[in-house]
Amino acid sequence: MKETKHKETPGGNRPWWWVPTLYFAEGLPYMAVMTISAVMYKCLGIDNTRLAFYTGWLYLPWVIKPLWSPYVDILRSKRWWVLTMQWTIAIAMAALAFTLPATGFFQASLAVFWLMAFASATHDIAADGYYMLALNQGQQSFFVGIRSLFYRCSMIVGQGVLVVLAARVSEAWAQPKAGWICVFLILGVFFALTAAWHTAVLPRPATDVNHQPRTADETMREFAATFVDFFRKPGVGVALLFMLLYRLPEAQLVKMITPFMLDPIEKGGLGLTAEEVGWAYGTVGVIGLMLGGILGGILASCNGLKYWLKPMAWSMSLTCLTFLWLAYAQPQQMWEVLACVFVEQFGYGFGFTAYMLYLIYFSTGRFKTAHYSICTGFMALGMMIPGMAAGWIVDTFSYRSFFVWTMICCVATIGVCYLVKVPASFGKKENA
């Protein structure tokens, strides 16, 4: 897939044409690998031990993707990588549908999921790098909320709409695998159409260089230079603290929200049904997240990241109070739960804008795509390790103690914002 390099005309990149679809397409394969796979295997009779062990390993590509992200910077253009990975994901989705009827479907489908996981992680690297190359600084600030919104929408579709569709088709046809075959065929067609659409509309920024093949020595030197350059950046120690600690409360909270809502009142939960939880986060939660993310992007593009960094950190922290109140009050009225979900999701969407913008800021430089991927690797680490301990805290103490602990962790979120240094001009929308 050869590309010619030419200068992009001002205003010719039409971000509304491709930013929403690019980030919707980025989220769907992640949900297929991490969520749909687990639900599907459970429905098809795979025991919990094998299910947890093997699907847990599927997360590995996103954790270690910084190890191969330099090659996405060194070899070919970001546009080439985006389109190639989308076609690969389309083929993998269709292949999954054909592996399910086989006798050894578990092993065969896991192999395809592994292919999809690496393709999806590589697509994440290329898409994020392309976003920074195709948009100017003001556009990046403005669209950071839009991209987050459509990424989250893909999660709603993946863990909600598609799972319901699979269950209903399987029930209608009285065949457990029928619904999942249908879902993956639909996803295969969707990704083929998405790849075709992006082939037509993705701009070709002048800075998105179509690299020529290099020798092994040249490639390894640039690979090493990528990591050396990252860890030599001024303030890298503080930046790593920010990446690891800004989301410390959320990393633990997100693991326990659903169990807290589903557990009965006598166990300290809210006693809601799965349908009620889905309704809460599929409607009111999405609206809150959307409004918070869009508002965060607009305000950051007006005044810059430095101006809004601390207010956004306070927003992420104070909204954790909603679950502390829910744990102590255990309200029986659904509107009270919905109000708290809205406030928490709005605060999260608003506060997460600052985090994403800081990753973009710290990634600027010669290897911006690879450095952004390294940043997201540390982001994943910051979410993974605290989240692993969240269940133990709840089981050892209680939900109330757990939510008190998450509020204490908010000190880290706010504290790291006083350590990082960001230019006052970063993120402001450029005047014509």
Stockholm file with secondary structure:
# STOCKHOLM 1.0

chainA/1-432         MKETKHKETPGGNRPWWWVPTLYFAEGLPYMAVMTISAVMYKCLGIDNTRLAFYTGWLYLPWVIKPLWSPYVDILRSKRWWVLTMQWTIAIAMAALAFTLPATGFFQASLAVFWLMAFASATHDIAADGYYMLALNQGQQSFFVGIRSLFYRCSMIVGQGVLVVLAARVSEAWAQPKAGWICVFLILGVFFALTAAWHTAVLPRPATDVNHQPRTADETMREFAATFVDFFRKPGVGVALLFMLLYRLPEAQLVKMITPFMLDPIEKGGLGLTAEEVGWAYGTVGVIGLMLGGILGGILASCNGLKYWLKPMAWSMSLTCLTFLWLAYAQPQQMWEVLACVFVEQFGYGFGFTAYMLYLIYFSTGRFKTAHYSICTGFMALGMMIPGMAAGWIVDTFSYRSFFVWTMICCVATIGVCYLVKVPASFGKKENA
#=GR chainA/1-432 SS CCCCCCCCCTTTTCHHHHHHHHHHHHHHHHHIIIIIHHHHHHHTTCCHHHHHHHHHHTTHHHHHGGGTHHHHHHSSCHHHHHHHHHHHHHHHHHHHHHHTTSTTHHHHHHHHHHHHHHHHHHHHHHHHHHHHHHSCHHHHHHHHHHHHHHHHHHHHIIIIIHHHHHHHHHHHHTCTTHHHHHHHHHHHHHHHHHHHHHHHHCCCCTTSCCCCCCCHHHHHHHHHHHHHHHHTSTTHHHHHHHHHHTTHHHHHHHHHHHHHHHSCGGGTSCCCCHHHHHHIIIIIHHHHHHHHHHHHHHHHHHHCHHHHHHHHHHHHHHTTHHHHHHHHHCCCCHHHHHHHHHHHHHHHHHHHHHHHHHHHHHHCSTTHHHHHHHHHHHHHHHHHHHHHHHHHHHHHSCHHHHHHHHHHHHHHHHHHHTTCCCCTTTTCCCCC
#=GC SS_cons         CCCCCCCCCTTTTCHHHHHHHHHHHHHHHHHIIIIIHHHHHHHTTCCHHHHHHHHHHTTHHHHHGGGTHHHHHHSSCHHHHHHHHHHHHHHHHHHHHHHTTSTTHHHHHHHHHHHHHHHHHHHHHHHHHHHHHHSCHHHHHHHHHHHHHHHHHHHHIIIIIHHHHHHHHHHHHTCTTHHHHHHHHHHHHHHHHHHHHHHHHCCCCTTSCCCCCCCHHHHHHHHHHHHHHHHTSTTHHHHHHHHHHTTHHHHHHHHHHHHHHHSCGGGTSCCCCHHHHHHIIIIIHHHHHHHHHHHHHHHHHHHCHHHHHHHHHHHHHHTTHHHHHHHHHCCCCHHHHHHHHHHHHHHHHHHHHHHHHHHHHHHCSTTHHHHHHHHHHHHHHHHHHHHHHHHHHHHHSCHHHHHHHHHHHHHHHHHHHTTCCCCTTTTCCCCC
//
